[in-house]
Amino acid sequence: MQWSLVVPVKTLARAKSRLSDTADDAVRPDLALAFALDTVAAALAGPAVADVAVVTDDPRAGRELAALGARVVADEPGGGLNAALAHAVAAVRAVRPHAPVAALNADLPALRPTELTRVLENAAEFPRAFLPDAAATGTTLLAAAPGRELRPFFGPGSRRAHRTSGAVELRLAAVDSVRQDVDTGADLRAALALGVGPRTAAAVARLLIAEQ
């Protein structure tokens, strides 16, 4: 079973505001883009992934992610993250109507294709399933089988919201790279400990040089 993934990417100027303790306004857009590029590159490298649709209105992000092979979908209808994801899923299924789909966070810079494959293989056993984040309050992946609506409830407390909505919580060990999203400096350090992708590593190196 090959999946279509939908990855939402905020306008870079507004992305990762909670990293203000680690990076200033001039650096955060570069970090956010590096996270997204490493996430999408790793996802596209997985054998279970047929394609990736990136939901964004940021020209720079759209251009660089498209260069990796992602399809860029406009952030519509302007009703927030969950509405944008639903719009993107509809666009994906217009092309692959019988594909399983999953929404994946864009801030997984340590993502491993093998671990993502394991998560998707387990998600395929259920109509809807999700993977909680490392903090155990949010969600990094929400999956829907062919013919099933995604019904995303991303945002604060999304783990509880997705579980309440009837999605099955995936309880998997050794998939830390799919759970470790980055919102804070502590999250970034945890991702670095797992081993981040090359673009994030380069962006962090530039950040460290700038601080010297």
CORJOFEN-V420730 format. One record per pair of residues at least 24 apart in sequence whose C-alpha atoms are under 10 Angstrom apart, sorted by the first residue. I is the first residue (numbers start at 1). J is the second residue. D is the distance in Angstrom with one decimal. If there is no record, write none. Layout:
# CORJOFEN-V420730
[[I | J | D] [I | J | D]]
This chain:
# CORJOFEN-V420730
[[1 | 47 | 9.4] [1 | 48 | 6.5] [1 | 49 | 8.5] [1 | 50 | 9.0] [1 | 99 | 8.2] [1 | 100 | 7.8] [1 | 120 | 9.1] [1 | 121 | 8.1] [1 | 124 | 8.0] [2 | 46 | 9.7] [2 | 47 | 7.6] [2 | 48 | 4.7] [2 | 49 | 5.2] [2 | 50 | 5.3] [2 | 51 | 8.5] [2 | 99 | 7.2] [2 | 100 | 7.3] [2 | 101 | 9.0] [2 | 117 | 9.8] [2 | 120 | 9.1] [2 | 121 | 9.5] [2 | 124 | 9.9] [3 | 46 | 10.0] [3 | 47 | 9.3] [3 | 48 | 6.0] [3 | 49 | 4.7] [3 | 50 | 5.4] [3 | 51 | 7.0] [3 | 52 | 8.6] [3 | 96 | 9.7] [3 | 98 | 9.9] [3 | 99 | 6.2] [3 | 100 | 5.2] [3 | 101 | 5.6] [3 | 102 | 7.2] [3 | 117 | 9.8] [3 | 120 | 8.0] [3 | 121 | 9.8] [3 | 124 | 9.4] [3 | 143 | 9.3] [3 | 144 | 9.7] [3 | 145 | 9.3] [3 | 146 | 9.6] [4 | 44 | 10.0] [4 | 48 | 9.0] [4 | 49 | 6.2] [4 | 50 | 5.7] [4 | 51 | 5.0] [4 | 52 | 5.8] [4 | 53 | 7.5] [4 | 89 | 8.7] [4 | 92 | 7.2] [4 | 93 | 8.7] [4 | 96 | 8.2] [4 | 99 | 6.6] [4 | 100 | 6.4] [4 | 101 | 4.8] [4 | 102 | 6.5] [4 | 103 | 8.8] [4 | 143 | 9.8] [5 | 40 | 9.3] [5 | 43 | 8.3] [5 | 44 | 9.2] [5 | 49 | 7.2] [5 | 50 | 8.1] [5 | 51 | 6.3] [5 | 52 | 4.7] [5 | 53 | 6.1] [5 | 54 | 8.3] [5 | 70 | 9.7] [5 | 88 | 9.7] [5 | 89 | 8.6] [5 | 92 | 8.7] [5 | 99 | 9.9] [5 | 100 | 8.6] [5 | 101 | 5.7] [5 | 102 | 4.9] [5 | 103 | 5.7] [5 | 104 | 6.6] [5 | 105 | 9.9] [5 | 141 | 9.5] [5 | 142 | 9.7] [5 | 143 | 8.8] [6 | 40 | 9.8] [6 | 51 | 8.8] [6 | 52 | 5.8] [6 | 53 | 4.8] [6 | 54 | 5.8] [6 | 55 | 7.0] [6 | 70 | 9.7] [6 | 71 | 9.4] [6 | 72 | 9.7] [6 | 73 | 9.3] [6 | 84 | 9.9] [6 | 85 | 7.1] [6 | 86 | 9.5] [6 | 88 | 6.8] [6 | 89 | 6.9] [6 | 92 | 8.3] [6 | 101 | 7.4] [6 | 102 | 6.1] [6 | 103 | 4.7] [6 | 104 | 6.1] [6 | 105 | 8.6] [6 | 106 | 9.4] [6 | 141 | 9.7] [6 | 142 | 9.8] [6 | 143 | 10.0] [7 | 36 | 8.5] [7 | 39 | 9.0] [7 | 40 | 7.9] [7 | 43 | 10.0] [7 | 52 | 7.1] [7 | 53 | 6.2] [7 | 54 | 4.7] [7 | 55 | 6.0] [7 | 56 | 8.7] [7 | 70 | 9.5] [7 | 72 | 9.6] [7 | 73 | 9.8] [7 | 85 | 8.1] [7 | 88 | 9.0] [7 | 102 | 8.6] [7 | 103 | 5.9] [7 | 104 | 5.2] [7 | 105 | 5.9] [7 | 106 | 5.8] [7 | 107 | 9.5] [7 | 141 | 9.6] [8 | 36 | 9.0] [8 | 53 | 8.5] [8 | 54 | 5.7] [8 | 55 | 4.6] [8 | 56 | 6.3] [8 | 57 | 9.9] [8 | 72 | 9.9] [8 | 73 | 9.4] [8 | 75 | 8.3] [8 | 81 | 7.5] [8 | 82 | 9.5] [8 | 84 | 7.9] [8 | 85 | 7.1] [8 | 88 | 9.1] [8 | 103 | 7.9] [8 | 104 | 7.6] [8 | 105 | 6.7] [8 | 106 | 6.2] [8 | 107 | 9.6] [9 | 33 | 8.5] [9 | 35 | 10.0] [9 | 36 | 7.2] [9 | 54 | 6.8] [9 | 55 | 5.9] [9 | 56 | 5.2] [9 | 57 | 8.2] [9 | 58 | 8.0] [9 | 61 | 7.7] [9 | 62 | 8.8] [9 | 75 | 8.9] [9 | 81 | 9.4] [9 | 105 | 8.3] [9 | 106 | 6.2] [9 | 107 | 8.8] [10 | 36 | 9.9] [10 | 55 | 8.3] [10 | 56 | 6.2] [10 | 57 | 7.6] [10 | 58 | 7.2] [10 | 61 | 8.9] [10 | 75 | 8.9] [10 | 81 | 9.0] [10 | 106 | 9.0] [11 | 56 | 6.9] [11 | 57 | 6.4] [11 | 58 | 4.9] [11 | 59 | 8.6] [11 | 60 | 9.1] [11 | 61 | 8.0] [11 | 62 | 9.9] [11 | 75 | 9.8] [12 | 56 | 9.5] [12 | 57 | 9.5] [12 | 58 | 6.7] [12 | 59 | 9.4] [12 | 60 | 8.4] [12 | 61 | 7.4] [13 | 58 | 8.9] [15 | 183 | 9.5] [16 | 107 | 9.2] [16 | 182 | 8.3] [16 | 183 | 6.2] [16 | 184 | 8.0] [17 | 183 | 8.1] [17 | 184 | 8.7] [18 | 182 | 9.4] [18 | 183 | 5.9] [18 | 184 | 5.5] [18 | 185 | 8.1] [19 | 182 | 8.6] [19 | 183 | 6.3] [19 | 184 | 4.9] [19 | 185 | 5.8] [19 | 186 | 9.2] [19 | 187 | 9.3] [19 | 188 | 8.8] [20 | 183 | 9.9] [20 | 184 | 8.1] [20 | 185 | 8.3] [21 | 184 | 7.7] [21 | 185 | 6.6] [21 | 186 | 9.7] [22 | 184 | 7.8] [22 | 185 | 5.5] [22 | 186 | 9.1] [22 | 188 | 9.0] [22 | 207 | 9.0] [23 | 184 | 10.0] [23 | 185 | 8.6] [23 | 204 | 9.5] [23 | 207 | 7.4] [23 | 208 | 9.7] [23 | 211 | 9.4] [24 | 207 | 9.5] [27 | 203 | 8.5] [27 | 204 | 9.5] [27 | 206 | 9.0] [27 | 207 | 7.2] [27 | 210 | 9.5] [28 | 203 | 9.6] [28 | 207 | 9.5] [29 | 61 | 9.7] [30 | 61 | 9.9] [30 | 199 | 9.5] [30 | 200 | 8.9] [30 | 203 | 6.8] [30 | 204 | 9.4] [30 | 206 | 9.9] [30 | 207 | 9.7] [31 | 107 | 9.5] [31 | 109 | 9.8] [31 | 199 | 8.7] [31 | 200 | 6.6] [31 | 201 | 9.5] [31 | 202 | 9.4] [31 | 203 | 6.0] [31 | 204 | 7.4] [31 | 206 | 9.9] [31 | 207 | 9.0] [32 | 61 | 9.4] [32 | 106 | 8.4] [32 | 107 | 7.2] [32 | 109 | 9.5] [32 | 182 | 9.2] [32 | 183 | 9.8] [32 | 200 | 8.7] [32 | 203 | 9.5] [33 | 60 | 8.7] [33 | 61 | 6.4] [33 | 62 | 9.9] [33 | 64 | 8.7] [33 | 65 | 8.9] [33 | 106 | 8.9] [33 | 107 | 8.8] [33 | 199 | 8.7] [33 | 200 | 8.5] [33 | 203 | 9.3] [34 | 61 | 9.5] [34 | 106 | 9.6] [34 | 107 | 8.7] [34 | 108 | 9.9] [34 | 109 | 7.6] [34 | 197 | 8.5] [34 | 198 | 8.5] [34 | 199 | 5.1] [34 | 200 | 4.9] [34 | 201 | 8.5] [34 | 202 | 8.5] [34 | 203 | 6.8] [34 | 204 | 9.3] [35 | 105 | 9.8] [35 | 106 | 6.6] [35 | 107 | 5.0] [35 | 108 | 6.2] [35 | 109 | 4.7] [35 | 110 | 8.5] [35 | 111 | 9.6] [35 | 181 | 9.3] [35 | 182 | 8.4] [35 | 196 | 8.8] [35 | 197 | 8.1] [35 | 198 | 9.7] [35 | 199 | 7.4] [35 | 200 | 5.8] [35 | 201 | 9.5] [35 | 203 | 9.2] [36 | 61 | 8.3] [36 | 64 | 9.8] [36 | 65 | 7.9] [36 | 105 | 8.5] [36 | 106 | 4.7] [36 | 107 | 5.8] [36 | 108 | 7.3] [36 | 109 | 7.1] [36 | 199 | 9.3] [36 | 200 | 9.0] [37 | 61 | 8.5] [37 | 64 | 7.7] [37 | 65 | 6.2] [37 | 66 | 9.8] [37 | 67 | 9.9] [37 | 68 | 7.9] [37 | 70 | 10.0] [37 | 106 | 8.2] [37 | 107 | 9.1] [37 | 108 | 9.5] [37 | 109 | 8.1] [37 | 197 | 8.7] [37 | 198 | 9.4] [37 | 199 | 7.1] [37 | 200 | 8.4] [38 | 65 | 9.7] [38 | 68 | 9.9] [38 | 106 | 8.7] [38 | 107 | 8.6] [38 | 108 | 7.5] [38 | 109 | 5.3] [38 | 110 | 7.6] [38 | 111 | 7.5] [38 | 112 | 9.8] [38 | 196 | 7.9] [38 | 197 | 5.4] [38 | 198 | 7.1] [38 | 199 | 6.3] [38 | 200 | 6.9] [38 | 201 | 9.7] [39 | 104 | 8.9] [39 | 105 | 8.2] [39 | 106 | 6.0] [39 | 107 | 6.7] [39 | 108 | 5.4] [39 | 109 | 5.4] [39 | 110 | 7.5] [39 | 111 | 6.0] [39 | 112 | 8.7] [39 | 113 | 9.5] [39 | 178 | 9.4] [39 | 196 | 9.6] [39 | 197 | 8.1] [39 | 199 | 9.9] [39 | 200 | 9.8] [40 | 65 | 7.5] [40 | 66 | 9.9] [40 | 68 | 7.8] [40 | 69 | 8.9] [40 | 70 | 7.5] [40 | 104 | 9.3] [40 | 105 | 9.6] [40 | 106 | 7.4] [40 | 107 | 9.6] [40 | 108 | 9.0] [40 | 109 | 9.1] [40 | 111 | 9.0] [41 | 65 | 8.6] [41 | 68 | 6.6] [41 | 69 | 8.5] [41 | 70 | 8.9] [41 | 109 | 9.7] [41 | 111 | 9.1] [41 | 112 | 9.9] [41 | 113 | 9.1] [41 | 197 | 8.9] [42 | 108 | 9.4] [42 | 109 | 8.7] [42 | 110 | 8.7] [42 | 111 | 6.1] [42 | 112 | 6.2] [42 | 113 | 5.4] [42 | 114 | 9.2] [42 | 116 | 8.7] [42 | 197 | 8.3] [43 | 104 | 9.2] [43 | 111 | 7.7] [43 | 112 | 7.9] [43 | 113 | 5.9] [43 | 114 | 9.4] [43 | 116 | 7.3] [43 | 117 | 8.8] [44 | 68 | 8.5] [44 | 69 | 7.9] [44 | 70 | 8.2] [44 | 113 | 8.0] [45 | 112 | 9.0] [45 | 113 | 6.1] [45 | 114 | 9.1] [45 | 116 | 10.0] [45 | 117 | 9.9] [46 | 112 | 8.4] [46 | 113 | 4.6] [46 | 114 | 6.6] [46 | 115 | 9.0] [46 | 116 | 7.2] [46 | 117 | 6.3] [46 | 118 | 9.9] [47 | 113 | 7.9] [47 | 114 | 8.5] [47 | 116 | 9.6] [47 | 117 | 7.1] [48 | 113 | 8.9] [48 | 114 | 9.3] [48 | 116 | 8.4] [48 | 117 | 5.7] [48 | 118 | 8.9] [48 | 119 | 9.9] [48 | 120 | 7.3] [48 | 121 | 7.9] [49 | 100 | 9.9] [49 | 101 | 9.6] [49 | 102 | 9.9] [49 | 113 | 9.3] [49 | 116 | 9.2] [49 | 117 | 8.0] [49 | 120 | 8.8] [50 | 96 | 9.9] [50 | 99 | 9.2] [51 | 92 | 9.2] [51 | 96 | 9.9] [51 | 101 | 9.9] [52 | 92 | 9.0] [52 | 101 | 9.7] [52 | 102 | 9.6] [52 | 103 | 9.7] [52 | 104 | 9.6] [53 | 88 | 7.4] [53 | 89 | 8.7] [53 | 91 | 8.9] [53 | 92 | 7.3] [53 | 103 | 9.5] [54 | 85 | 9.6] [54 | 88 | 8.2] [54 | 103 | 9.9] [54 | 104 | 9.8] [54 | 106 | 8.9] [55 | 81 | 9.3] [55 | 84 | 7.1] [55 | 85 | 7.4] [55 | 87 | 9.1] [55 | 88 | 6.7] [55 | 89 | 9.8] [56 | 84 | 8.9] [80 | 154 | 10.0] [81 | 152 | 8.8] [81 | 153 | 8.9] [81 | 154 | 7.3] [81 | 155 | 8.2] [82 | 150 | 9.8] [82 | 151 | 8.1] [82 | 152 | 5.6] [82 | 153 | 6.3] [82 | 154 | 6.4] [82 | 155 | 8.5] [83 | 151 | 9.5] [83 | 152 | 8.4] [83 | 153 | 9.6] [84 | 152 | 9.9] [85 | 150 | 8.6] [85 | 151 | 8.9] [85 | 152 | 7.3] [85 | 153 | 9.9] [85 | 154 | 9.6] [86 | 149 | 8.5] [86 | 150 | 7.2] [86 | 151 | 7.3] [86 | 152 | 7.4] [89 | 149 | 8.7] [89 | 150 | 7.7] [90 | 149 | 9.4] [90 | 150 | 9.9] [93 | 146 | 9.2] [93 | 147 | 9.4] [96 | 146 | 9.7] [97 | 146 | 7.7] [97 | 147 | 7.9] [98 | 145 | 8.7] [98 | 146 | 5.2] [98 | 147 | 6.7] [98 | 148 | 9.7] [99 | 144 | 9.2] [99 | 145 | 7.5] [99 | 146 | 5.3] [99 | 147 | 8.1] [99 | 148 | 9.9] [100 | 124 | 7.9] [100 | 127 | 9.5] [100 | 128 | 9.8] [100 | 143 | 7.4] [100 | 144 | 5.8] [100 | 145 | 4.6] [100 | 146 | 4.6] [100 | 147 | 7.9] [100 | 148 | 8.3] [100 | 149 | 9.9] [100 | 150 | 9.5] [101 | 128 | 9.7] [101 | 142 | 8.5] [101 | 143 | 5.8] [101 | 144 | 5.4] [101 | 145 | 6.7] [101 | 146 | 7.4] [101 | 147 | 9.7] [101 | 148 | 9.0] [101 | 149 | 9.1] [101 | 150 | 7.5] [102 | 128 | 9.3] [102 | 129 | 9.1] [102 | 130 | 8.9] [102 | 141 | 6.6] [102 | 142 | 5.3] [102 | 143 | 4.0] [102 | 144 | 6.1] [102 | 145 | 8.7] [102 | 150 | 7.5] [102 | 152 | 9.8] [103 | 130 | 9.3] [103 | 139 | 9.7] [103 | 140 | 8.0] [103 | 141 | 5.5] [103 | 142 | 5.2] [103 | 143 | 6.4] [103 | 144 | 8.9] [103 | 150 | 8.2] [103 | 152 | 8.2] [103 | 154 | 9.7] [104 | 130 | 9.9] [104 | 131 | 9.7] [104 | 139 | 8.8] [104 | 140 | 5.8] [104 | 141 | 4.6] [104 | 142 | 6.8] [104 | 143 | 8.7] [104 | 178 | 9.0] [105 | 133 | 9.8] [105 | 139 | 8.2] [105 | 140 | 5.2] [105 | 141 | 6.6] [105 | 142 | 9.3] [105 | 154 | 9.8] [105 | 178 | 9.0] [105 | 179 | 9.4] [105 | 180 | 9.9] [105 | 181 | 7.4] [105 | 182 | 9.7] [106 | 140 | 8.7] [106 | 181 | 8.1] [106 | 182 | 9.2] [107 | 140 | 8.8] [107 | 178 | 9.8] [107 | 179 | 9.9] [107 | 180 | 8.2] [107 | 181 | 5.2] [107 | 182 | 5.6] [107 | 183 | 7.9] [107 | 188 | 9.8] [107 | 191 | 10.0] [108 | 140 | 8.4] [108 | 176 | 10.0] [108 | 177 | 7.0] [108 | 178 | 6.6] [108 | 179 | 7.6] [108 | 180 | 6.1] [108 | 181 | 4.8] [108 | 182 | 6.7] [108 | 188 | 9.7] [108 | 191 | 8.0] [108 | 196 | 8.5] [108 | 197 | 9.3] [109 | 177 | 8.0] [109 | 178 | 9.1] [109 | 180 | 8.2] [109 | 181 | 7.6] [109 | 182 | 8.0] [109 | 188 | 8.8] [109 | 191 | 6.9] [109 | 192 | 8.5] [109 | 194 | 9.5] [109 | 195 | 8.3] [109 | 196 | 5.2] [109 | 197 | 5.8] [109 | 198 | 8.9] [109 | 199 | 8.5] [109 | 200 | 6.5] [109 | 201 | 9.0] [110 | 176 | 8.7] [110 | 177 | 5.3] [110 | 178 | 7.7] [110 | 179 | 9.4] [110 | 180 | 7.5] [110 | 181 | 8.6] [110 | 182 | 9.8] [110 | 188 | 9.7] [110 | 190 | 9.4] [110 | 191 | 5.7] [110 | 192 | 7.3] [110 | 193 | 8.9] [110 | 194 | 6.3] [110 | 195 | 5.6] [110 | 196 | 4.0] [110 | 197 | 5.9] [110 | 198 | 9.6] [110 | 200 | 8.7] [110 | 201 | 9.9] [111 | 175 | 9.0] [111 | 176 | 8.4] [111 | 177 | 4.6] [111 | 178 | 5.6] [111 | 179 | 8.6] [111 | 180 | 8.2] [111 | 181 | 9.3] [111 | 191 | 9.1] [111 | 194 | 9.1] [111 | 195 | 8.8] [111 | 196 | 7.4] [111 | 197 | 7.7] [112 | 175 | 8.4] [112 | 176 | 9.0] [112 | 177 | 6.0] [112 | 178 | 7.3] [112 | 194 | 9.9] [112 | 195 | 9.5] [112 | 196 | 9.2] [112 | 197 | 9.1] [113 | 177 | 9.2] [113 | 178 | 9.1] [114 | 175 | 8.9] [114 | 177 | 9.8] [114 | 178 | 10.0] [115 | 172 | 10.0] [115 | 173 | 9.8] [115 | 174 | 7.6] [115 | 175 | 5.2] [115 | 176 | 8.0] [115 | 177 | 7.0] [115 | 178 | 6.8] [115 | 179 | 9.9] [116 | 141 | 9.5] [116 | 175 | 7.4] [116 | 176 | 9.8] [116 | 177 | 8.1] [116 | 178 | 6.2] [116 | 179 | 9.7] [117 | 175 | 9.7] [117 | 178 | 9.9] [118 | 172 | 8.9] [118 | 174 | 9.6] [118 | 175 | 7.9] [118 | 178 | 9.9] [119 | 143 | 9.7] [119 | 170 | 7.8] [119 | 171 | 9.5] [119 | 172 | 7.7] [119 | 173 | 10.0] [119 | 175 | 7.5] [119 | 178 | 8.1] [120 | 170 | 9.9] [122 | 170 | 7.5] [122 | 171 | 9.6] [122 | 172 | 8.8] [123 | 168 | 8.4] [123 | 169 | 9.1] [123 | 170 | 7.2] [125 | 168 | 9.8] [126 | 167 | 8.3] [126 | 168 | 7.1] [126 | 169 | 9.9] [126 | 170 | 9.8] [127 | 166 | 9.4] [127 | 167 | 7.7] [127 | 168 | 8.3] [128 | 162 | 9.3] [128 | 163 | 9.9] [128 | 165 | 9.5] [128 | 166 | 7.6] [128 | 167 | 4.8] [128 | 168 | 6.2] [128 | 169 | 9.0] [129 | 162 | 8.4] [129 | 163 | 8.6] [129 | 166 | 8.5] [129 | 167 | 4.7] [129 | 168 | 4.4] [129 | 169 | 5.8] [129 | 170 | 6.6] [130 | 158 | 9.9] [130 | 159 | 8.1] [130 | 162 | 7.3] [130 | 163 | 8.2] [130 | 167 | 6.5] [130 | 168 | 6.2] [130 | 169 | 5.2] [130 | 170 | 5.9] [130 | 171 | 9.3] [131 | 159 | 8.1] [131 | 162 | 9.6] [131 | 167 | 9.9] [131 | 168 | 8.7] [131 | 169 | 6.0] [131 | 170 | 5.3] [131 | 171 | 7.5] [131 | 172 | 8.4] [131 | 175 | 9.6] [131 | 178 | 8.2] [131 | 179 | 7.2] [132 | 158 | 8.4] [132 | 159 | 5.9] [132 | 160 | 9.3] [132 | 162 | 9.5] [132 | 163 | 9.9] [132 | 169 | 7.3] [132 | 170 | 7.7] [132 | 171 | 8.5] [132 | 172 | 9.9] [132 | 178 | 9.2] [132 | 179 | 6.5] [132 | 180 | 9.5] [133 | 158 | 9.6] [133 | 159 | 8.1] [133 | 176 | 8.8] [133 | 177 | 9.8] [133 | 178 | 7.9] [133 | 179 | 4.4] [133 | 180 | 6.2] [133 | 181 | 6.8] [133 | 182 | 9.9] [134 | 175 | 10.0] [134 | 176 | 7.3] [134 | 177 | 9.2] [134 | 178 | 8.8] [134 | 179 | 5.0] [134 | 180 | 5.2] [134 | 181 | 7.2] [134 | 182 | 9.6] [134 | 187 | 8.9] [134 | 190 | 9.7] [135 | 179 | 8.5] [135 | 180 | 8.2] [135 | 181 | 8.9] [135 | 187 | 9.2] [136 | 160 | 9.5] [136 | 179 | 9.0] [137 | 161 | 9.7] [138 | 162 | 9.3] [138 | 179 | 9.4] [138 | 181 | 9.5] [139 | 169 | 9.7] [139 | 179 | 7.9] [139 | 181 | 9.1] [140 | 178 | 7.0] [140 | 179 | 6.0] [140 | 180 | 8.1] [140 | 181 | 7.1] [141 | 170 | 9.8] [141 | 178 | 8.0] [141 | 179 | 8.3] [142 | 167 | 8.3] [142 | 168 | 9.5] [142 | 169 | 9.4] [142 | 170 | 9.9] [143 | 167 | 8.6] [143 | 168 | 9.5]]
